[in-house]
């Protein structure tokens, strides 16, 4: 994830972006790849400070991995994201992470 995220992940066609997101999810959730998980937490921290700091195709796997691997602190941070959502799509996305 680190080499992908350092380039902001924004390059590539839509199928490439979708594949990248799926691979990162698989590495972190099923492969338990600690480097991928650590990078997801790093990207989550960046996102909390600046909502534009993480490319959209990297945000979804990062948030999913933090939700899956995080603790009470991360849950509360995600809860605050849900409470502060300004758009309906953001509200729904954040709510799905909390389930």
Residue pairs with C-beta under 8 A, 6 or more apart in sequence:
1 24
1 27
1 28
1 35
1 36
1 39
1 40
1 43
1 58
1 61
1 62
2 35
2 39
4 20
4 24
4 58
5 39
5 42
5 43
5 54
5 55
5 58
5 62
8 54
8 55
8 58
9 17
9 20
9 54
9 55
9 57
9 58
10 55
10 57
12 20
17 57
18 57
20 57
20 58
21 57
21 58
21 60
21 61
24 36
24 40
24 58
24 61
24 62
24 65
25 60
25 61
25 64
25 65
27 33
27 36
28 36
28 37
28 40
28 61
28 64
28 65
28 68
28 69
29 64
29 65
29 68
36 65
37 65
37 69
39 62
40 61
40 62
40 63
40 64
40 65
40 66
40 69
41 65
41 66
41 69
41 70
43 54
43 58
43 59
43 62
44 62
44 63
44 66
44 74
44 77
46 53
46 54
47 53
47 54
47 59
47 62
47 63
48 77
48 81
54 62
63 78
63 93
63 97
64 97
66 74
66 78
67 74
67 75
67 78
67 97
67 98
70 78
75 98
78 94
78 97
78 98
79 98
81 90
81 94
82 91
82 94
82 95
82 97
82 98
85 91
85 94
